Amino acid sequence: MPAARRTPRAAGLSPAAAAPARLRVGVIGAGRVGAVLGAALAAAGHDVVAAAGLSSASAERAARLLPGTPLLHADEVVAASDLVVLAVPDDTLPGLVAGLAETGAWRRGQLTFHTSGAHGLAVLAPAQLEGVLPLALHPAMTFTGAPEDVDRLVGAPFGVTSRPEHRAVAETLVLEMGGEPFYVAEEDRGLYHAALVTGANHLVTLVAEAADLLRTAGVEDPARVLTPLLTAALDNGLRRGDRGLTGPVSRGDVGTVANHLETLNDRAPASVAAYVAMAQRTTERALGSGRLKRHEAAPLLDLLYDAADTSSAR
């Protein structure tokens, strides 16, 4: 856990803006994220007084990470809490916030934060109209719901969106959970989330795709082959950006790419569209960064556009 945790008062807030040093915390959505953040807040000295979760997995997770915390209905969780953590799916969040407002569950002076990367503060407007301080705190981290996830929060980046006068409260809560806050403007929230999904979710798909192709090629242990290669590629991409590109596309090897497409059409036709899409974008980025000259990129793009048309026509 972090060596030192700060409370909102310790962050130098005025009494009107500051939260109590010890908060009664309620967690709505005791899933992989909510239960872990609740455990982190408990470790910071707050009292997790109630949680809500619909599935048996949520109940088991709450029992493991939030021992002794009663599972209640969402409105009961809000009624018991000073700080309400909303850790529910993106599409569920607007209806939940509005529904709690319609039932009169929110009360003036409460704090709430949601963990959705896709939403900013607008989704919390029904609560804010009732006098609730709204925050958007998104941990840019993957969660399994296991106890070790609490340790993974240490130093994890959190995308913070808040009103300017509430920013110190938001950042302090993140620090208390062990994370490192960085600010994301309300209007940039959607692009921010799309970037993370592109990097994390699509990366897993690409790795799994590559592993499946290796198995088809007779490689019994794809991870053994891919681990050093992908580790180096990730490091190159993070440190060097487009300058870290390697492989036939970055060299303009049209013949190799054409052979790949022929092989994939024969051995793994379901993988053709993904290969073409990624090769197109890689060619465009190689061209934009100067890795390829226009006369080198043109035949590659012609090949890939033709392949895309053929694939979509099937």
Secondary structure per residue as TSV (DSSP state, phi and psi in degrees):
chain	resnum	aa	ss	phi	psi
A	1	M	-	360.0	162.0
A	2	P	-	-60.3	152.0
A	3	A	S	-66.2	-32.6
A	4	A	-	-144.8	142.6
A	5	R	-	-120.2	144.2
A	6	R	-	-113.4	142.6
A	7	T	-	-91.6	164.1
A	8	P	T	-55.7	-36.0
A	9	R	T	-66.3	-36.7
A	10	A	T	-67.7	-19.0
A	11	A	T	-79.8	-1.2
A	12	G	T	87.6	26.5
A	13	L	-	-80.9	155.2
A	14	S	-	-71.7	156.7
A	15	P	T	-55.2	-34.1
A	16	A	T	-68.8	-31.2
A	17	A	T	-95.5	-18.0
A	18	A	-	-82.6	147.9
A	19	A	-	-89.2	158.7
A	20	P	-	-59.7	152.2
A	21	A	S	-63.5	-30.0
A	22	R	S	-124.1	117.3
A	23	L	-	-107.1	145.9
A	24	R	E	-86.2	116.6
A	25	V	E	-106.6	133.6
A	26	G	E	-117.8	139.2
A	27	V	E	-116.6	116.9
A	28	I	E	-103.1	111.5
A	29	G	-	103.4	73.1
A	30	A	-	-83.5	50.7
A	31	G	S	-91.5	-152.4
A	32	R	T	-61.8	-36.8
A	33	V	T	-87.8	-50.3
A	34	G	H	-59.7	-44.9
A	35	A	H	-64.8	-37.8
A	36	V	H	-68.1	-44.5
A	37	L	H	-67.0	-36.1
A	38	G	H	-60.9	-42.6
A	39	A	H	-63.7	-38.2
A	40	A	H	-67.1	-40.0
A	41	L	H	-66.8	-36.9
A	42	A	H	-63.7	-40.7
A	43	A	H	-65.1	-25.3
A	44	A	T	-82.6	-2.4
A	45	G	T	106.2	3.3
A	46	H	-	-87.2	162.6
A	47	D	E	-102.5	113.9
A	48	V	E	-84.9	106.1
A	49	V	E	-98.0	-18.4
A	50	A	E	-163.4	155.2
A	51	A	E	-145.2	157.3
A	52	A	E	-130.1	133.8
A	53	G	-	-158.9	136.8
A	54	L	-	-89.1	-28.9
A	55	S	S	-95.5	161.6
A	56	S	H	-65.8	-31.9
A	57	A	H	-64.3	-38.9
A	58	S	H	-64.6	-40.7
A	59	A	H	-62.9	-43.2
A	60	E	H	-65.6	-39.5
A	61	R	H	-67.5	-41.4
A	62	A	H	-63.3	-40.4
A	63	A	H	-63.4	-32.7
A	64	R	H	-81.4	-43.2
A	65	L	H	-97.5	-25.0
A	66	L	S	-125.7	60.3
A	67	P	T	-58.6	134.9
A	68	G	T	83.6	-3.5
A	69	T	-	-83.7	123.4
A	70	P	-	-70.8	144.4
A	71	L	B	-93.5	120.1
A	72	L	-	-126.8	173.8
A	73	H	-	-70.5	157.5
A	74	A	H	-57.4	-42.3
A	75	D	H	-67.2	-31.1
A	76	E	H	-71.3	-35.2
A	77	V	H	-62.3	-45.1
A	78	V	H	-62.0	-43.0
A	79	A	H	-62.1	-29.4
A	80	A	T	-89.7	-4.0
A	81	S	-	-119.5	149.4
A	82	D	S	-89.7	-37.3
A	83	L	E	-121.3	124.7
A	84	V	E	-110.4	121.2
A	85	V	E	-95.9	120.5
A	86	L	E	-104.8	100.1
A	87	A	-	-118.5	65.7
A	88	V	-	-119.2	164.9
A	89	P	-	-57.6	151.7
A	90	D	T	-51.6	-46.5
A	91	D	T	-73.0	-19.2
A	92	T	T	-84.3	-26.6
A	93	L	H	-59.4	-48.0
A	94	P	H	-58.8	-45.9
A	95	G	H	-65.0	-36.4
A	96	L	H	-64.1	-49.2
A	97	V	H	-62.3	-45.7
A	98	A	H	-66.1	-40.9
A	99	G	H	-63.2	-40.4
A	100	L	H	-65.3	-34.6
A	101	A	H	-68.0	-40.3
A	102	E	H	-64.0	-31.7
A	103	T	T	-86.8	-1.2
A	104	G	T	75.4	22.2
A	105	A	-	-72.6	-37.2
A	106	W	-	-69.6	150.2
A	107	R	-	-138.0	151.1
A	108	R	T	-58.4	137.7
A	109	G	T	96.1	-11.2
A	110	Q	-	-73.7	160.7
A	111	L	E	-113.6	147.1
A	112	T	E	-144.1	144.3
A	113	F	E	-136.1	144.2
A	114	H	E	-105.7	161.1
A	115	T	-	-108.3	12.7
A	116	S	-	-77.9	130.4
A	117	G	S	-76.2	-27.3
A	118	A	S	-77.8	-24.5
A	119	H	-	-106.2	153.0
A	120	G	-	-109.1	-132.6
A	121	L	S	-88.0	-23.7
A	122	A	G	-56.8	-36.4
A	123	V	G	-66.1	-19.1
A	124	L	G	-95.2	5.9
A	125	A	H	-54.5	-42.1
A	126	P	H	-60.3	-34.5
A	127	A	H	-73.9	-39.7
A	128	Q	H	-62.7	-36.4
A	129	L	T	-62.7	-22.1
A	130	E	T	-91.7	7.6
A	131	G	T	92.3	15.8
A	132	V	-	-89.2	139.8
A	133	L	E	-81.7	116.2
A	134	P	E	-97.9	138.6
A	135	L	E	-139.7	149.7
A	136	A	E	-120.2	113.1
A	137	L	E	-126.0	104.1
A	138	H	E	-109.4	113.6
A	139	P	E	-74.5	119.3
A	140	A	-	-83.1	70.2
A	141	M	S	-153.8	149.4
A	142	T	-	-90.2	147.8
A	143	F	-	-128.4	144.0
A	144	T	-	-108.8	-12.5
A	145	G	S	86.8	5.3
A	146	A	S	-86.9	157.6
A	147	P	T	-56.3	-32.8
A	148	E	H	-66.3	-14.3
A	149	D	H	-61.7	-30.3
A	150	V	H	-61.7	-40.8
A	151	D	H	-67.5	-32.5
A	152	R	H	-69.4	-17.1
A	153	L	T	-68.6	-23.7
A	154	V	T	-62.8	115.0
A	155	G	T	81.1	0.2
A	156	A	-	-69.3	137.5
A	157	P	E	-74.0	139.3
A	158	F	E	-120.0	124.6
A	159	G	E	-78.2	114.6
A	160	V	E	-106.9	128.9
A	161	T	E	-128.1	127.6
A	162	S	-	-158.0	167.9
A	163	R	-	-69.7	151.1
A	164	P	G	-53.6	-39.8
A	165	E	G	-73.4	-11.4
A	166	H	G	-106.5	1.0
A	167	R	H	-63.0	-37.3
A	168	A	H	-65.0	-37.0
A	169	V	H	-63.4	-46.9
A	170	A	H	-60.0	-47.3
A	171	E	H	-66.9	-35.3
A	172	T	H	-66.4	-41.4
A	173	L	H	-61.4	-40.9
A	174	V	H	-63.0	-45.0
A	175	L	H	-61.7	-38.8
A	176	E	H	-63.8	-32.9
A	177	M	T	-80.7	-2.1
A	178	G	T	97.0	-2.2
A	179	G	-	-88.0	179.2
A	180	E	E	-122.2	112.9
A	181	P	E	-78.9	144.5
A	182	F	E	-139.3	147.0
A	183	Y	E	-87.2	137.0
A	184	V	-	-125.9	121.9
A	185	A	-	-65.8	151.4
A	186	E	G	-53.9	-45.0
A	187	E	G	-72.3	-12.8
A	188	D	G	-100.6	0.7
A	189	R	H	-62.1	-42.9
A	190	G	H	-63.4	-42.8
A	191	L	H	-67.5	-39.5
A	192	Y	H	-56.5	-46.6
A	193	H	H	-69.8	-39.6
A	194	A	H	-60.0	-36.6
A	195	A	H	-64.7	-43.4
A	196	L	H	-66.7	-40.4
A	197	V	H	-63.8	-42.0
A	198	T	H	-59.2	-43.3
A	199	G	H	-73.7	-45.0
A	200	A	H	-90.5	-57.9
A	201	N	H	-65.8	-46.2
A	202	H	H	-69.2	-29.7
A	203	L	H	-62.6	-42.9
A	204	V	H	-61.3	-41.8
A	205	T	H	-61.7	-43.6
A	206	L	H	-64.0	-41.2
A	207	V	H	-65.1	-45.2
A	208	A	H	-63.8	-37.5
A	209	E	H	-63.6	-46.1
A	210	A	H	-62.7	-40.0
A	211	A	H	-64.1	-40.5
A	212	D	H	-65.2	-40.6
A	213	L	H	-64.8	-37.8
A	214	L	H	-65.1	-40.4
A	215	R	H	-61.5	-41.6
A	216	T	H	-61.8	-31.2
A	217	A	T	-82.7	3.0
A	218	G	T	93.6	8.1
A	219	V	-	-83.1	117.8
A	220	E	S	-75.2	-30.7
A	221	D	-	-125.7	80.2
A	222	P	H	-58.6	-34.7
A	223	A	H	-60.9	-35.9
A	224	R	H	-63.5	-35.7
A	225	V	H	-79.6	-41.2
A	226	L	H	-80.6	-30.6
A	227	T	H	-55.4	-54.5
A	228	P	H	-66.6	-36.3
A	229	L	H	-65.6	-49.2
A	230	L	H	-72.4	-32.9
A	231	T	H	-61.8	-44.4
A	232	A	H	-66.2	-40.6
A	233	A	H	-64.4	-41.5
A	234	L	H	-63.7	-43.4
A	235	D	H	-62.2	-43.3
A	236	N	H	-62.0	-43.8
A	237	G	H	-63.7	-42.4
A	238	L	H	-70.4	-37.4
A	239	R	H	-85.9	-33.7
A	240	R	H	-118.7	-8.1
A	241	G	G	62.7	-138.1
A	242	D	G	-63.6	-20.9
A	243	R	G	-68.9	-13.6
A	244	G	G	-87.9	0.6
A	245	L	-	-63.8	136.6
A	246	T	-	-135.5	176.4
A	247	G	S	99.0	-180.0
A	248	P	H	-64.8	-35.3
A	249	V	H	-65.2	-45.8
A	250	S	H	-66.3	-19.6
A	251	R	H	-95.6	-7.7
A	252	G	T	75.0	27.6
A	253	D	-	-81.8	84.5
A	254	V	H	-62.8	-39.6
A	255	G	H	-62.2	-41.1
A	256	T	H	-65.4	-43.6
A	257	V	H	-64.1	-39.9
A	258	A	H	-62.7	-40.6
A	259	N	H	-64.7	-38.7
A	260	H	H	-59.0	-46.8
A	261	L	H	-62.9	-40.9
A	262	E	H	-63.3	-42.8
A	263	T	H	-66.4	-44.2
A	264	L	H	-64.7	-40.9
A	265	N	H	-59.6	-34.1
A	266	D	H	-82.7	-44.2
A	267	R	H	-101.3	-29.7
A	268	A	-	-146.9	66.2
A	269	P	G	-59.5	-27.8
A	270	A	G	-67.7	-16.4
A	271	S	G	-93.4	-5.7
A	272	V	H	-63.5	-48.7
A	273	A	H	-59.6	-42.2
A	274	A	H	-66.2	-42.4
A	275	Y	H	-60.3	-46.6
A	276	V	H	-62.2	-46.0
A	277	A	H	-61.4	-45.4
A	278	M	H	-69.3	-37.2
A	279	A	H	-66.7	-37.2
A	280	Q	H	-61.3	-49.5
A	281	R	H	-66.2	-37.1
A	282	T	H	-63.8	-41.2
A	283	T	H	-62.3	-44.8
A	284	E	H	-61.7	-41.4
A	285	R	H	-71.0	-38.6
A	286	A	H	-63.4	-37.7
A	287	L	H	-68.0	-45.9
A	288	G	H	-64.7	-30.2
A	289	S	T	-92.4	-2.2
A	290	G	T	87.7	3.7
A	291	R	S	-67.7	-32.1
A	292	L	S	-120.1	144.7
A	293	K	-	-85.3	162.3
A	294	R	H	-60.0	-40.1
A	295	H	H	-70.4	-20.6
A	296	E	H	-83.7	-37.0
A	297	A	H	-76.8	-31.5
A	298	A	H	-57.1	-49.9
A	299	P	H	-65.7	-31.8
A	300	L	H	-64.0	-47.7
A	301	L	H	-65.0	-38.0
A	302	D	H	-60.6	-45.5
A	303	L	H	-60.2	-45.7
A	304	L	H	-72.1	-37.7
A	305	Y	H	-64.3	-40.6
A	306	D	H	-63.1	-41.3
A	307	A	H	-65.4	-37.4
A	308	A	H	-65.8	-42.0
A	309	D	H	-63.3	-41.6
A	310	T	H	-64.8	-42.1
A	311	S	H	-65.2	-41.9
A	312	S	H	-73.0	-21.9
A	313	A	H	-79.4	-12.2
A	314	R	-	-75.8	360.0
